[in-house]
Amino acid sequence: MRRMIGILTALVAALTAFAIAPSAHAAPTRPVIFVHGYTGSASNWVTAMSVFRLNGYNSNQLFAYEYNSYGDNVQNARGLANYVNQVKAQTGASQVDIVNHSMGGLVSLYYLKVLNGHPNVGRLASIAGANHGTTYAGACLIYTTCQQMYPGSSFIAQITSGDETPGNTRYATWYSPCDGIIIPYTSTRLEGATNNYEACITHLGFLTDTGVLGEIADFTSS
């Protein structure tokens, strides 16, 4: 009987400790800015924002930056710089996290590297980013943004020469051979980043893949 009481006492103590133990993941503290791709908009991030809320984010921590897909990615990056400052002022955060898709990778990387924005960014997640360009951009070379997105452009050279992942920002990418738009699909990879290979997800499919989006929410909240 005494042995049984001892076992029960130990079990109750263990369960109590488990019940009051803090969560393994603290609540996210940095706001997240989502940056869409070519011809995209804030509506691209509806599923992502839902997944992020399920992973502990509040709606007032989630923002979507919109820019002119047919303009100039230098100006788009400068606009992102201003937007980051606005979000920091609004939320009181010292840093933001950036999640981009497709051409949004170029906008984000130009901001972090060329405009020296990396001290303002804790985490950068690039989903199917056109980070080293894509030959698919050959279909729209009448636009400056597509010229900049074509492999070998001077814009690509600026963001990939030397250190591709500058500063103390943590970088991660997600890419797939089934992408179909980022050609070659390995263009998304960044030296110095955690590069996550996905077996078969299409370019737009990344935007609704709750498994990948959950991984990204986990990455940004760490």
NUBA-947545 format. One record per residue (C-alpha): residue in three letters; x, y, z. Coordinates in steps of 0.02 Angstrom, whole numbers, plus 50000, padded with zeros to 5 digits. Example, Ala and Ser with C-alpha at 12.3 -4.5 7.8 and 13.67 -1.06 7.14 Angstrom:
2
+-------+-------+-------+-------+
| kemar |  east | north |    up |
+-------+-------+-------+-------+
|   ALA | 50615 | 49775 | 50390 |
|   SER | 50684 | 49947 | 50357 |
+-------+-------+-------+-------+
This chain:
222
+-------+-------+-------+-------+
| kemar |  east | north |    up |
+-------+-------+-------+-------+
|   MET | 50000 | 50000 | 50000 |
|   ARG | 50139 | 50121 | 50047 |
|   ARG | 50224 | 50083 | 49883 |
|   MET | 50062 | 50116 | 49788 |
|   ILE | 50036 | 50281 | 49878 |
|   GLY | 50215 | 50329 | 49837 |
|   ILE | 50189 | 50291 | 49653 |
|   LEU | 50026 | 50389 | 49648 |
|   THR | 50108 | 50537 | 49736 |
|   ALA | 50250 | 50539 | 49611 |
|   LEU | 50128 | 50527 | 49466 |
|   VAL | 50023 | 50672 | 49531 |
|   ALA | 50180 | 50777 | 49554 |
|   ALA | 50237 | 50739 | 49377 |
|   LEU | 50068 | 50782 | 49303 |
|   THR | 50060 | 50944 | 49401 |
|   ALA | 50233 | 50995 | 49342 |
|   PHE | 50183 | 50956 | 49163 |
|   ALA | 50024 | 51058 | 49179 |
|   ILE | 50113 | 51214 | 49238 |
|   ALA | 50265 | 51197 | 49128 |
|   PRO | 50285 | 51341 | 49005 |
|   SER | 50254 | 51312 | 48820 |
|   ALA | 50402 | 51252 | 48720 |
|   HIS | 50378 | 51401 | 48603 |
|   ALA | 50358 | 51577 | 48671 |
|   ALA | 50229 | 51689 | 48589 |
|   PRO | 50300 | 51771 | 48432 |
|   THR | 50370 | 51944 | 48468 |
|   ARG | 50420 | 52009 | 48295 |
|   PRO | 50288 | 52064 | 48169 |
|   VAL | 50291 | 51979 | 48000 |
|   ILE | 50288 | 52068 | 47832 |
|   PHE | 50233 | 51963 | 47683 |
|   VAL | 50301 | 52015 | 47512 |
|   HIS | 50209 | 51947 | 47359 |
|   GLY | 50280 | 51898 | 47191 |
|   TYR | 50259 | 51959 | 47012 |
|   THR | 50077 | 52013 | 46978 |
|   GLY | 50033 | 51962 | 47157 |
|   SER | 49945 | 52056 | 47296 |
|   ALA | 49905 | 52048 | 47481 |
|   SER | 49768 | 51921 | 47440 |
|   ASN | 49905 | 51792 | 47406 |
|   TRP | 49936 | 51781 | 47593 |
|   VAL | 49761 | 51738 | 47657 |
|   THR | 49805 | 51556 | 47692 |
|   ALA | 49976 | 51600 | 47762 |
|   MET | 49903 | 51725 | 47885 |
|   SER | 49775 | 51596 | 47943 |
|   VAL | 49914 | 51470 | 47973 |
|   PHE | 50019 | 51599 | 48065 |
|   ARG | 49872 | 51642 | 48178 |
|   LEU | 49852 | 51457 | 48218 |
|   ASN | 50035 | 51459 | 48266 |
|   GLY | 50017 | 51595 | 48396 |
|   TYR | 50022 | 51757 | 48298 |
|   ASN | 49895 | 51896 | 48324 |
|   SER | 49817 | 51981 | 48173 |
|   ASN | 49900 | 52145 | 48224 |
|   GLN | 50070 | 52061 | 48199 |
|   LEU | 50038 | 52015 | 48016 |
|   PHE | 50064 | 52138 | 47873 |
|   ALA | 50067 | 52126 | 47683 |
|   TYR | 50174 | 52243 | 47578 |
|   GLU | 50110 | 52280 | 47403 |
|   TYR | 50212 | 52353 | 47261 |
|   ASN | 50208 | 52385 | 47073 |
|   SER | 50250 | 52222 | 46984 |
|   TYR | 50282 | 52315 | 46820 |
|   GLY | 50390 | 52455 | 46888 |
|   ASP | 50567 | 52443 | 46957 |
|   ASN | 50624 | 52326 | 47096 |
|   VAL | 50745 | 52457 | 47160 |
|   GLN | 50598 | 52571 | 47195 |
|   ASN | 50499 | 52423 | 47262 |
|   ALA | 50640 | 52385 | 47385 |
|   ARG | 50646 | 52566 | 47440 |
|   GLY | 50459 | 52556 | 47468 |
|   LEU | 50486 | 52400 | 47573 |
|   ALA | 50615 | 52496 | 47677 |
|   ASN | 50485 | 52629 | 47714 |
|   TYR | 50354 | 52498 | 47752 |
|   VAL | 50469 | 52409 | 47875 |
|   ASN | 50495 | 52574 | 47966 |
|   GLN | 50307 | 52603 | 47972 |
|   VAL | 50275 | 52429 | 48044 |
|   LYS | 50412 | 52452 | 48174 |
|   ALA | 50339 | 52619 | 48226 |
|   GLN | 50162 | 52549 | 48232 |
|   THR | 50206 | 52394 | 48333 |
|   GLY | 50352 | 52459 | 48436 |
|   ALA | 50458 | 52312 | 48377 |
|   SER | 50644 | 52333 | 48352 |
|   GLN | 50644 | 52206 | 48210 |
|   VAL | 50523 | 52125 | 48088 |
|   ASP | 50525 | 51958 | 47997 |
|   ILE | 50500 | 51950 | 47808 |
|   VAL | 50415 | 51808 | 47713 |
|   ASN | 50425 | 51826 | 47524 |
|   HIS | 50369 | 51731 | 47370 |
|   SER | 50439 | 51729 | 47194 |
|   MET | 50496 | 51903 | 47136 |
|   GLY | 50468 | 51961 | 47315 |
|   GLY | 50635 | 51875 | 47348 |
|   LEU | 50723 | 52004 | 47240 |
|   VAL | 50635 | 52149 | 47325 |
|   SER | 50675 | 52081 | 47497 |
|   LEU | 50858 | 52039 | 47463 |
|   TYR | 50892 | 52208 | 47383 |
|   TYR | 50822 | 52290 | 47539 |
|   LEU | 50924 | 52183 | 47659 |
|   LYS | 51088 | 52185 | 47563 |
|   VAL | 51101 | 52338 | 47451 |
|   LEU | 50998 | 52456 | 47560 |
|   ASN | 51077 | 52384 | 47718 |
|   GLY | 50909 | 52337 | 47792 |
|   HIS | 50967 | 52176 | 47875 |
|   PRO | 50985 | 52251 | 48051 |
|   ASN | 50796 | 52278 | 48046 |
|   VAL | 50757 | 52096 | 48000 |
|   GLY | 50767 | 51949 | 48120 |
|   ARG | 50713 | 51811 | 48000 |
|   LEU | 50696 | 51804 | 47810 |
|   ALA | 50596 | 51661 | 47734 |
|   SER | 50599 | 51649 | 47544 |
|   ILE | 50465 | 51538 | 47467 |
|   ALA | 50506 | 51491 | 47286 |
|   GLY | 50604 | 51653 | 47277 |
|   ALA | 50680 | 51708 | 47111 |
|   ASN | 50838 | 51742 | 47208 |
|   HIS | 50960 | 51701 | 47067 |
|   GLY | 50835 | 51741 | 46931 |
|   THR | 50722 | 51636 | 46821 |
|   THR | 50724 | 51610 | 46633 |
|   TYR | 50534 | 51617 | 46641 |
|   ALA | 50555 | 51806 | 46654 |
|   GLY | 50601 | 51802 | 46469 |
|   ALA | 50414 | 51805 | 46433 |
|   CYS | 50393 | 51980 | 46504 |
|   LEU | 50555 | 52073 | 46466 |
|   ILE | 50459 | 52228 | 46412 |
|   TYR | 50450 | 52267 | 46599 |
|   THR | 50598 | 52325 | 46702 |
|   THR | 50555 | 52206 | 46843 |
|   CYS | 50566 | 52056 | 46725 |
|   GLN | 50731 | 52118 | 46653 |
|   GLN | 50795 | 52125 | 46831 |
|   MET | 50728 | 51951 | 46867 |
|   TYR | 50815 | 51870 | 46718 |
|   PRO | 50971 | 51769 | 46763 |
|   GLY | 51132 | 51866 | 46739 |
|   SER | 51053 | 52038 | 46759 |
|   SER | 51149 | 52175 | 46848 |
|   PHE | 51012 | 52174 | 46980 |
|   ILE | 51040 | 51989 | 47016 |
|   ALA | 51228 | 52021 | 47023 |
|   GLN | 51203 | 52153 | 47157 |
|   ILE | 51107 | 52040 | 47275 |
|   THR | 51208 | 51880 | 47247 |
|   SER | 51388 | 51942 | 47238 |
|   GLY | 51490 | 51911 | 47395 |
|   ASP | 51387 | 51870 | 47549 |
|   GLU | 51213 | 51814 | 47496 |
|   THR | 51147 | 51814 | 47675 |
|   PRO | 51221 | 51969 | 47759 |
|   GLY | 51212 | 52019 | 47941 |
|   ASN | 51141 | 51927 | 48090 |
|   THR | 50975 | 51892 | 48004 |
|   ARG | 50930 | 51708 | 47994 |
|   TYR | 50886 | 51655 | 47817 |
|   ALA | 50787 | 51505 | 47754 |
|   THR | 50719 | 51455 | 47584 |
|   TRP | 50591 | 51330 | 47521 |
|   TYR | 50605 | 51264 | 47343 |
|   SER | 50541 | 51121 | 47235 |
|   PRO | 50579 | 51038 | 47066 |
|   CYS | 50392 | 51048 | 47027 |
|   ASP | 50395 | 51238 | 47039 |
|   GLY | 50377 | 51268 | 46851 |
|   ILE | 50405 | 51457 | 46862 |
|   ILE | 50574 | 51473 | 46947 |
|   ILE | 50690 | 51399 | 46815 |
|   PRO | 50806 | 51324 | 46867 |
|   TYR | 50713 | 51285 | 47027 |
|   THR | 50877 | 51287 | 47125 |
|   SER | 50883 | 51475 | 47094 |
|   THR | 50792 | 51498 | 47259 |
|   ARG | 50935 | 51428 | 47364 |
|   LEU | 51045 | 51552 | 47456 |
|   GLU | 51220 | 51519 | 47516 |
|   GLY | 51220 | 51533 | 47705 |
|   ALA | 51033 | 51499 | 47721 |
|   THR | 50940 | 51345 | 47780 |
|   ASN | 50879 | 51281 | 47612 |
|   ASN | 50726 | 51167 | 47623 |
|   TYR | 50695 | 51050 | 47477 |
|   GLU | 50512 | 51004 | 47446 |
|   ALA | 50480 | 50850 | 47339 |
|   CYS | 50340 | 50918 | 47229 |
|   ILE | 50251 | 51083 | 47258 |
|   THR | 50204 | 51202 | 47118 |
|   HIS | 50250 | 51386 | 47118 |
|   LEU | 50077 | 51445 | 47170 |
|   GLY | 50047 | 51287 | 47270 |
|   PHE | 50173 | 51348 | 47399 |
|   LEU | 50052 | 51488 | 47445 |
|   THR | 49919 | 51365 | 47504 |
|   ASP | 50026 | 51223 | 47569 |
|   THR | 49984 | 51227 | 47754 |
|   GLY | 50126 | 51107 | 47797 |
|   VAL | 50260 | 51220 | 47725 |
|   LEU | 50176 | 51377 | 47792 |
|   GLY | 50173 | 51298 | 47965 |
|   GLU | 50360 | 51265 | 47951 |
|   ILE | 50388 | 51446 | 47904 |
|   ALA | 50283 | 51510 | 48049 |
|   ASP | 50388 | 51400 | 48162 |
|   PHE | 50547 | 51471 | 48085 |
|   THR | 50497 | 51653 | 48106 |
|   SER | 50435 | 51631 | 48284 |
|   SER | 50597 | 51548 | 48342 |
+-------+-------+-------+-------+
